[in-house]
Amino acid sequence: MFGTILSALLSKAVPSAADFFIKREQLKQERELKKLEGKIKFEEAKTQRFSESLTADNVWELESIRNSGWKDEWVLILLSIPLILVFIPQTQPYVLAGFETLNQTPSWYRWLVVLIFSAIYGIRVWRRKM
């Protein structure tokens, strides 16, 4: 008799417990699947933003090349003059005196010159690092 009662109770309780554990595992799997789907969507969005950024950089570069005119070449020539003159012995004192005088200018002016040259040549590096 006791075995029959126990058997009847277990026959009802065991499947219910088994169903509970199975459903719990299914919910865990669904939760993990949703986490993975979220990570995949995040990585896809990140890749899309990177691709759009590269496209914008390319468009910006092409537009910059179209609109540059002589500005870049003029700056390159201007920067090359002291580089060339320093190798000519007769002009070396003038180049050194020019840099000593430039060193006495206000720091804001020197930073302005650096920013201008950076804007002309270094902006591509700055945009890509962002």
VMD Tcl script that builds the backbone (N, CA, C; Angstrom):
set m [mol new atoms 390]
animate dup $m
set s [atomselect $m all]
$s set {name element resname resid chain x y z} {
  {N N MET 1 A 0.813 -1.184 0.000}
  {CA C MET 1 A 0.000 0.000 0.000}
  {C C MET 1 A 0.871 1.270 0.000}
  {N N PHE 2 A 1.841 1.276 0.925}
  {CA C PHE 2 A 2.739 2.436 0.982}
  {C C PHE 2 A 3.479 2.617 -0.345}
  {N N GLY 3 A 3.844 1.498 -0.960}
  {CA C GLY 3 A 4.527 1.540 -2.256}
  {C C GLY 3 A 3.631 2.098 -3.337}
  {N N THR 4 A 2.359 1.786 -3.284}
  {CA C THR 4 A 1.406 2.279 -4.268}
  {C C THR 4 A 1.206 3.779 -4.128}
  {N N ILE 5 A 1.106 4.237 -2.900}
  {CA C ILE 5 A 0.943 5.684 -2.653}
  {C C ILE 5 A 2.199 6.430 -3.102}
  {N N LEU 6 A 3.341 5.880 -2.721}
  {CA C LEU 6 A 4.614 6.502 -3.094}
  {C C LEU 6 A 4.773 6.501 -4.612}
  {N N SER 7 A 4.407 5.404 -5.226}
  {CA C SER 7 A 4.489 5.302 -6.677}
  {C C SER 7 A 3.562 6.322 -7.344}
  {N N ALA 8 A 2.380 6.501 -6.821}
  {CA C ALA 8 A 1.424 7.457 -7.378}
  {C C ALA 8 A 1.928 8.884 -7.221}
  {N N LEU 9 A 2.487 9.186 -6.055}
  {CA C LEU 9 A 3.038 10.537 -5.834}
  {C C LEU 9 A 4.230 10.816 -6.742}
  {N N LEU 10 A 5.114 9.854 -6.828}
  {CA C LEU 10 A 6.301 10.042 -7.656}
  {C C LEU 10 A 5.950 10.105 -9.134}
  {N N SER 11 A 4.948 9.339 -9.541}
  {CA C SER 11 A 4.566 9.365 -10.955}
  {C C SER 11 A 4.051 10.743 -11.370}
  {N N LYS 12 A 3.490 11.486 -10.420}
  {CA C LYS 12 A 3.023 12.842 -10.707}
  {C C LYS 12 A 4.136 13.869 -10.507}
  {N N ALA 13 A 4.959 13.690 -9.476}
  {CA C ALA 13 A 5.970 14.684 -9.114}
  {C C ALA 13 A 7.182 14.642 -10.027}
  {N N VAL 14 A 7.627 13.436 -10.405}
  {CA C VAL 14 A 8.851 13.320 -11.210}
  {C C VAL 14 A 8.683 13.977 -12.580}
  {N N PRO 15 A 7.617 13.702 -13.308}
  {CA C PRO 15 A 7.476 14.391 -14.605}
  {C C PRO 15 A 7.369 15.910 -14.443}
  {N N SER 16 A 6.679 16.358 -13.399}
  {CA C SER 16 A 6.572 17.806 -13.177}
  {C C SER 16 A 7.938 18.406 -12.895}
  {N N ALA 17 A 8.726 17.728 -12.080}
  {CA C ALA 17 A 10.072 18.214 -11.773}
  {C C ALA 17 A 10.937 18.168 -13.027}
  {N N ALA 18 A 10.802 17.096 -13.776}
  {CA C ALA 18 A 11.578 16.982 -15.015}
  {C C ALA 18 A 11.196 18.097 -15.985}
  {N N ASP 19 A 9.876 18.343 -16.112}
  {CA C ASP 19 A 9.429 19.444 -16.982}
  {C C ASP 19 A 9.978 20.776 -16.506}
  {N N PHE 20 A 9.997 20.983 -15.202}
  {CA C PHE 20 A 10.520 22.227 -14.638}
  {C C PHE 20 A 11.984 22.416 -15.029}
  {N N PHE 21 A 12.791 21.379 -14.830}
  {CA C PHE 21 A 14.215 21.498 -15.145}
  {C C PHE 21 A 14.461 21.654 -16.649}
  {N N ILE 22 A 13.675 20.966 -17.443}
  {CA C ILE 22 A 13.805 21.093 -18.903}
  {C C ILE 22 A 13.454 22.507 -19.342}
  {N N LYS 23 A 12.355 23.044 -18.818}
  {CA C LYS 23 A 11.951 24.410 -19.182}
  {C C LYS 23 A 12.990 25.434 -18.711}
  {N N ARG 24 A 13.534 25.192 -17.509}
  {CA C ARG 24 A 14.557 26.103 -16.992}
  {C C ARG 24 A 15.782 26.101 -17.907}
  {N N GLU 25 A 16.199 24.943 -18.368}
  {CA C GLU 25 A 17.337 24.856 -19.283}
  {C C GLU 25 A 17.018 25.515 -20.619}
  {N N GLN 26 A 15.783 25.335 -21.087}
  {CA C GLN 26 A 15.382 25.981 -22.333}
  {C C GLN 26 A 15.427 27.503 -22.194}
  {N N LEU 27 A 14.941 28.003 -21.070}
  {CA C LEU 27 A 14.973 29.455 -20.837}
  {C C LEU 27 A 16.411 29.963 -20.769}
  {N N LYS 28 A 17.292 29.206 -20.121}
  {CA C LYS 28 A 18.703 29.599 -20.062}
  {C C LYS 28 A 19.305 29.643 -21.468}
  {N N GLN 29 A 18.990 28.636 -22.275}
  {CA C GLN 29 A 19.505 28.594 -23.639}
  {C C GLN 29 A 18.966 29.759 -24.465}
  {N N GLU 30 A 17.681 30.054 -24.294}
  {CA C GLU 30 A 17.094 31.184 -25.013}
  {C C GLU 30 A 17.743 32.499 -24.591}
  {N N ARG 31 A 17.998 32.647 -23.282}
  {CA C ARG 31 A 18.652 33.855 -22.779}
  {C C ARG 31 A 20.060 33.991 -23.361}
  {N N GLU 32 A 20.815 32.890 -23.381}
  {CA C GLU 32 A 22.168 32.911 -23.942}
  {C C GLU 32 A 22.125 33.208 -25.441}
  {N N LEU 33 A 21.137 32.649 -26.122}
  {CA C LEU 33 A 20.973 32.906 -27.547}
  {C C LEU 33 A 20.696 34.381 -27.804}
  {N N LYS 34 A 19.845 34.978 -26.969}
  {CA C LYS 34 A 19.540 36.407 -27.129}
  {C C LYS 34 A 20.778 37.266 -26.854}
  {N N LYS 35 A 21.583 36.851 -25.862}
  {CA C LYS 35 A 22.829 37.574 -25.594}
  {C C LYS 35 A 23.745 37.514 -26.805}
  {N N LEU 36 A 23.877 36.323 -27.383}
  {CA C LEU 36 A 24.725 36.166 -28.568}
  {C C LEU 36 A 24.186 36.970 -29.746}
  {N N GLU 37 A 22.876 36.960 -29.921}
  {CA C GLU 37 A 22.274 37.754 -30.995}
  {C C GLU 37 A 22.546 39.235 -30.787}
  {N N GLY 38 A 22.465 39.677 -29.529}
  {CA C GLY 38 A 22.763 41.072 -29.224}
  {C C GLY 38 A 24.210 41.416 -29.529}
  {N N LYS 39 A 25.117 40.524 -29.178}
  {CA C LYS 39 A 26.535 40.752 -29.474}
  {C C LYS 39 A 26.776 40.800 -30.974}
  {N N ILE 40 A 26.117 39.909 -31.701}
  {CA C ILE 40 A 26.255 39.897 -33.159}
  {C C ILE 40 A 25.747 41.199 -33.750}
  {N N LYS 41 A 24.587 41.661 -33.292}
  {CA C LYS 41 A 24.032 42.927 -33.796}
  {C C LYS 41 A 24.954 44.092 -33.455}
  {N N PHE 42 A 25.531 44.070 -32.250}
  {CA C PHE 42 A 26.455 45.127 -31.845}
  {C C PHE 42 A 27.667 45.146 -32.764}
  {N N GLU 43 A 28.241 43.973 -33.030}
  {CA C GLU 43 A 29.418 43.896 -33.905}
  {C C GLU 43 A 29.066 44.299 -35.335}
  {N N GLU 44 A 27.883 43.923 -35.798}
  {CA C GLU 44 A 27.452 44.335 -37.134}
  {C C GLU 44 A 27.307 45.849 -37.219}
  {N N ALA 45 A 26.733 46.448 -36.182}
  {CA C ALA 45 A 26.581 47.906 -36.162}
  {C C ALA 45 A 27.953 48.581 -36.109}
  {N N LYS 46 A 28.855 48.018 -35.334}
  {CA C LYS 46 A 30.208 48.571 -35.237}
  {C C LYS 46 A 30.914 48.501 -36.598}
  {N N THR 47 A 30.772 47.377 -37.274}
  {CA C THR 47 A 31.364 47.226 -38.600}
  {C C THR 47 A 30.735 48.207 -39.579}
  {N N GLN 48 A 29.432 48.375 -39.491}
  {CA C GLN 48 A 28.738 49.322 -40.373}
  {C C GLN 48 A 29.234 50.747 -40.141}
  {N N ARG 49 A 29.380 51.138 -38.844}
  {CA C ARG 49 A 29.884 52.485 -38.538}
  {C C ARG 49 A 31.295 52.672 -39.074}
  {N N PHE 50 A 32.137 51.657 -38.931}
  {CA C PHE 50 A 33.501 51.736 -39.433}
  {C C PHE 50 A 33.501 51.890 -40.945}
  {N N SER 51 A 32.659 51.119 -41.615}
  {CA C SER 51 A 32.566 51.204 -43.071}
  {C C SER 51 A 32.087 52.589 -43.510}
  {N N GLU 52 A 31.074 53.111 -42.824}
  {CA C GLU 52 A 30.578 54.451 -43.151}
  {C C GLU 52 A 31.644 55.503 -42.873}
  {N N SER 53 A 32.423 55.311 -41.832}
  {CA C SER 53 A 33.492 56.247 -41.507}
  {C C SER 53 A 34.550 56.248 -42.603}
  {N N LEU 54 A 34.915 55.054 -43.085}
  {CA C LEU 54 A 35.893 54.973 -44.172}
  {C C LEU 54 A 35.353 55.628 -45.440}
  {N N THR 55 A 34.087 55.412 -45.716}
  {CA C THR 55 A 33.480 56.042 -46.883}
  {C C THR 55 A 33.497 57.556 -46.748}
  {N N ALA 56 A 33.156 58.048 -45.558}
  {CA C ALA 56 A 33.178 59.500 -45.330}
  {C C ALA 56 A 34.601 60.043 -45.454}
  {N N ASP 57 A 35.583 59.293 -44.943}
  {CA C ASP 57 A 36.979 59.718 -45.062}
  {C C ASP 57 A 37.396 59.793 -46.526}
  {N N ASN 58 A 36.991 58.794 -47.308}
  {CA C ASN 58 A 37.352 58.791 -48.726}
  {C C ASN 58 A 36.720 59.972 -49.451}
  {N N VAL 59 A 35.460 60.233 -49.154}
  {CA C VAL 59 A 34.784 61.376 -49.781}
  {C C VAL 59 A 35.477 62.676 -49.374}
  {N N TRP 60 A 35.826 62.790 -48.084}
  {CA C TRP 60 A 36.492 63.991 -47.585}
  {C C TRP 60 A 37.842 64.166 -48.252}
  {N N GLU 61 A 38.594 63.064 -48.392}
  {CA C GLU 61 A 39.919 63.122 -49.018}
  {C C GLU 61 A 39.808 63.577 -50.476}
  {N N LEU 62 A 38.852 62.996 -51.199}
  {CA C LEU 62 A 38.682 63.385 -52.606}
  {C C LEU 62 A 38.295 64.853 -52.733}
  {N N GLU 63 A 37.410 65.293 -51.867}
  {CA C GLU 63 A 37.003 66.698 -51.898}
  {C C GLU 63 A 38.167 67.604 -51.530}
  {N N SER 64 A 38.957 67.178 -50.589}
  {CA C SER 64 A 40.133 67.947 -50.180}
  {C C SER 64 A 41.126 68.054 -51.324}
  {N N ILE 65 A 41.309 66.961 -52.049}
  {CA C ILE 65 A 42.236 66.984 -53.197}
  {C C ILE 65 A 41.708 67.919 -54.278}
  {N N ARG 66 A 40.391 67.866 -54.535}
  {CA C ARG 66 A 39.808 68.751 -55.557}
  {C C ARG 66 A 39.936 70.230 -55.195}
  {N N ASN 67 A 39.815 70.543 -53.908}
  {CA C ASN 67 A 39.809 71.938 -53.485}
  {C C ASN 67 A 41.156 72.448 -52.985}
  {N N SER 68 A 42.177 71.622 -53.012}
  {CA C SER 68 A 43.436 72.029 -52.383}
  {C C SER 68 A 44.157 73.128 -53.148}
  {N N GLY 69 A 44.122 73.100 -54.464}
  {CA C GLY 69 A 44.839 74.114 -55.229}
  {C C GLY 69 A 46.329 74.056 -54.935}
  {N N TRP 70 A 46.938 75.238 -54.763}
  {CA C TRP 70 A 48.378 75.324 -54.512}
  {C C TRP 70 A 48.716 75.350 -53.034}
  {N N LYS 71 A 47.718 75.319 -52.178}
  {CA C LYS 71 A 47.950 75.451 -50.739}
  {C C LYS 71 A 48.946 74.411 -50.219}
  {N N ASP 72 A 48.717 73.154 -50.512}
  {CA C ASP 72 A 49.600 72.094 -50.015}
  {C C ASP 72 A 51.005 72.220 -50.603}
  {N N GLU 73 A 51.076 72.501 -51.892}
  {CA C GLU 73 A 52.389 72.631 -52.522}
  {C C GLU 73 A 53.142 73.834 -51.965}
  {N N TRP 74 A 52.422 74.931 -51.727}
  {CA C TRP 74 A 53.062 76.136 -51.190}
  {C C TRP 74 A 53.643 75.857 -49.802}
  {N N VAL 75 A 52.891 75.177 -48.974}
  {CA C VAL 75 A 53.364 74.847 -47.627}
  {C C VAL 75 A 54.573 73.920 -47.715}
  {N N LEU 76 A 54.549 72.951 -48.621}
  {CA C LEU 76 A 55.686 72.044 -48.781}
  {C C LEU 76 A 56.934 72.801 -49.236}
  {N N ILE 77 A 56.764 73.722 -50.170}
  {CA C ILE 77 A 57.907 74.538 -50.622}
  {C C ILE 77 A 58.418 75.390 -49.472}
  {N N LEU 78 A 57.507 76.005 -48.735}
  {CA C LEU 78 A 57.895 76.850 -47.607}
  {C C LEU 78 A 58.676 76.057 -46.560}
  {N N LEU 79 A 58.240 74.856 -46.264}
  {CA C LEU 79 A 58.949 74.012 -45.298}
  {C C LEU 79 A 60.280 73.501 -45.838}
  {N N SER 80 A 60.397 73.374 -47.153}
  {CA C SER 80 A 61.625 72.854 -47.755}
  {C C SER 80 A 62.726 73.895 -47.843}
  {N N ILE 81 A 62.381 75.167 -47.860}
  {CA C ILE 81 A 63.401 76.220 -48.011}
  {C C ILE 81 A 64.462 76.132 -46.918}
  {N N PRO 82 A 64.116 76.137 -45.619}
  {CA C PRO 82 A 65.169 76.033 -44.601}
  {C C PRO 82 A 65.931 74.707 -44.677}
  {N N LEU 83 A 65.245 73.651 -45.059}
  {CA C LEU 83 A 65.887 72.350 -45.184}
  {C C LEU 83 A 66.980 72.385 -46.249}
  {N N ILE 84 A 66.730 73.068 -47.322}
  {CA C ILE 84 A 67.724 73.174 -48.402}
  {C C ILE 84 A 68.816 74.169 -48.018}
  {N N LEU 85 A 68.413 75.339 -47.490}
  {CA C LEU 85 A 69.399 76.390 -47.180}
  {C C LEU 85 A 70.390 75.983 -46.088}
  {N N VAL 86 A 70.011 75.091 -45.209}
  {CA C VAL 86 A 70.909 74.695 -44.129}
  {C C VAL 86 A 72.106 73.903 -44.670}
  {N N PHE 87 A 72.004 73.363 -45.877}
  {CA C PHE 87 A 73.119 72.642 -46.483}
  {C C PHE 87 A 74.034 73.548 -47.307}
  {N N ILE 88 A 73.690 74.801 -47.438}
  {CA C ILE 88 A 74.547 75.768 -48.148}
  {C C ILE 88 A 75.275 76.590 -47.092}
  {N N PRO 89 A 76.606 76.469 -47.020}
  {CA C PRO 89 A 77.348 77.123 -45.927}
  {C C PRO 89 A 77.104 78.631 -45.823}
  {N N GLN 90 A 76.937 79.335 -46.925}
  {CA C GLN 90 A 76.746 80.786 -46.878}
  {C C GLN 90 A 75.399 81.173 -46.271}
  {N N THR 91 A 74.404 80.280 -46.328}
  {CA C THR 91 A 73.068 80.628 -45.829}
  {C C THR 91 A 72.779 80.056 -44.437}
  {N N GLN 92 A 73.660 79.216 -43.925}
  {CA C GLN 92 A 73.424 78.593 -42.627}
  {C C GLN 92 A 73.204 79.608 -41.502}
  {N N PRO 93 A 74.024 80.688 -41.411}
  {CA C PRO 93 A 73.783 81.646 -40.326}
  {C C PRO 93 A 72.391 82.284 -40.399}
  {N N TYR 94 A 71.899 82.515 -41.601}
  {CA C TYR 94 A 70.583 83.137 -41.749}
  {C C TYR 94 A 69.468 82.173 -41.301}
  {N N VAL 95 A 69.621 80.900 -41.650}
  {CA C VAL 95 A 68.622 79.910 -41.253}
  {C C VAL 95 A 68.597 79.780 -39.728}
  {N N LEU 96 A 69.784 79.659 -39.119}
  {CA C LEU 96 A 69.855 79.525 -37.663}
  {C C LEU 96 A 69.309 80.767 -36.961}
  {N N ALA 97 A 69.656 81.944 -37.488}
  {CA C ALA 97 A 69.146 83.188 -36.893}
  {C C ALA 97 A 67.621 83.250 -37.026}
  {N N GLY 98 A 67.095 82.785 -38.147}
  {CA C GLY 98 A 65.645 82.773 -38.335}
  {C C GLY 98 A 64.947 81.877 -37.326}
  {N N PHE 99 A 65.521 80.699 -37.089}
  {CA C PHE 99 A 64.905 79.802 -36.108}
  {C C PHE 99 A 65.055 80.321 -34.686}
  {N N GLU 100 A 66.158 80.981 -34.387}
  {CA C GLU 100 A 66.315 81.584 -33.058}
  {C C GLU 100 A 65.280 82.690 -32.858}
  {N N THR 101 A 65.058 83.473 -33.899}
  {CA C THR 101 A 64.050 84.529 -33.820}
  {C C THR 101 A 62.642 83.922 -33.693}
  {N N LEU 102 A 62.393 82.854 -34.453}
  {CA C LEU 102 A 61.093 82.176 -34.367}
  {C C LEU 102 A 60.870 81.615 -32.967}
  {N N ASN 103 A 61.916 81.179 -32.326}
  {CA C ASN 103 A 61.823 80.645 -30.975}
  {C C ASN 103 A 61.437 81.725 -29.961}
  {N N GLN 104 A 61.656 82.985 -30.300}
  {CA C GLN 104 A 61.315 84.095 -29.403}
  {C C GLN 104 A 59.893 84.611 -29.615}
  {N N THR 105 A 59.209 84.079 -30.609}
  {CA C THR 105 A 57.827 84.511 -30.845}
  {C C THR 105 A 56.925 83.932 -29.759}
  {N N PRO 106 A 55.739 84.509 -29.541}
  {CA C PRO 106 A 54.830 83.986 -28.509}
  {C C PRO 106 A 54.444 82.531 -28.802}
  {N N SER 107 A 54.240 81.791 -27.744}
  {CA C SER 107 A 53.924 80.369 -27.916}
  {C C SER 107 A 52.611 80.179 -28.669}
  {N N TRP 108 A 51.646 81.072 -28.501}
  {CA C TRP 108 A 50.382 80.915 -29.214}
  {C C TRP 108 A 50.600 80.982 -30.716}
  {N N TYR 109 A 51.557 81.809 -31.160}
  {CA C TYR 109 A 51.840 81.916 -32.588}
  {C C TYR 109 A 52.449 80.614 -33.108}
  {N N ARG 110 A 53.394 80.068 -32.347}
  {CA C ARG 110 A 54.026 78.807 -32.761}
  {C C ARG 110 A 52.995 77.681 -32.809}
  {N N TRP 111 A 52.079 77.645 -31.826}
  {CA C TRP 111 A 51.029 76.632 -31.842}
  {C C TRP 111 A 50.086 76.822 -33.026}
  {N N LEU 112 A 49.831 78.078 -33.361}
  {CA C LEU 112 A 48.983 78.362 -34.515}
  {C C LEU 112 A 49.622 77.832 -35.793}
  {N N VAL 113 A 50.925 78.040 -35.935}
  {CA C VAL 113 A 51.639 77.529 -37.108}
  {C C VAL 113 A 51.574 76.002 -37.135}
  {N N VAL 114 A 51.793 75.375 -35.997}
  {CA C VAL 114 A 51.723 73.908 -35.924}
  {C C VAL 114 A 50.323 73.424 -36.293}
  {N N LEU 115 A 49.301 74.090 -35.784}
  {CA C LEU 115 A 47.927 73.678 -36.090}
  {C C LEU 115 A 47.600 73.834 -37.571}
  {N N ILE 116 A 48.104 74.906 -38.175}
  {CA C ILE 116 A 47.851 75.109 -39.602}
  {C C ILE 116 A 48.502 74.006 -40.421}
  {N N PHE 117 A 49.762 73.704 -40.124}
  {CA C PHE 117 A 50.444 72.638 -40.853}
  {C C PHE 117 A 49.790 71.284 -40.570}
  {N N SER 118 A 49.341 71.096 -39.350}
  {CA C SER 118 A 48.656 69.839 -39.019}
  {C C SER 118 A 47.335 69.734 -39.768}
  {N N ALA 119 A 46.652 70.848 -39.889}
  {CA C ALA 119 A 45.381 70.837 -40.616}
  {C C ALA 119 A 45.603 70.499 -42.090}
  {N N ILE 120 A 46.716 70.946 -42.620}
  {CA C ILE 120 A 46.982 70.685 -44.037}
  {C C ILE 120 A 47.450 69.250 -44.245}
  {N N TYR 121 A 48.359 68.775 -43.408}
  {CA C TYR 121 A 48.956 67.458 -43.628}
  {C C TYR 121 A 48.511 66.396 -42.626}
  {N N GLY 122 A 48.181 66.770 -41.415}
  {CA C GLY 122 A 47.956 65.776 -40.379}
  {C C GLY 122 A 46.511 65.434 -40.101}
  {N N ILE 123 A 45.568 66.098 -40.740}
  {CA C ILE 123 A 44.160 65.885 -40.429}
  {C C ILE 123 A 43.722 64.465 -40.751}
  {N N ARG 124 A 44.328 63.847 -41.768}
  {CA C ARG 124 A 43.941 62.487 -42.142}
  {C C ARG 124 A 44.241 61.524 -41.007}
  {N N VAL 125 A 45.391 61.687 -40.375}
  {CA C VAL 125 A 45.765 60.816 -39.264}
  {C C VAL 125 A 44.805 61.037 -38.101}
  {N N TRP 126 A 44.491 62.267 -37.791}
  {CA C TRP 126 A 43.591 62.588 -36.695}
  {C C TRP 126 A 42.210 61.981 -36.923}
  {N N ARG 127 A 41.674 62.097 -38.124}
  {CA C ARG 127 A 40.335 61.575 -38.411}
  {C C ARG 127 A 40.303 60.058 -38.317}
  {N N ARG 128 A 41.360 59.383 -38.719}
  {CA C ARG 128 A 41.360 57.924 -38.695}
  {C C ARG 128 A 41.501 57.398 -37.279}
  {N N LYS 129 A 42.162 58.135 -36.407}
  {CA C LYS 129 A 42.319 57.673 -35.037}
  {C C LYS 129 A 41.019 57.813 -34.263}
  {N N MET 130 A 40.129 58.689 -34.700}
  {CA C MET 130 A 38.835 58.813 -34.045}
  {C C MET 130 A 38.031 57.606 -34.407}
}
mol reanalyze $m
mol bondsrecalc $m
mol representation Tube
mol addrep $m
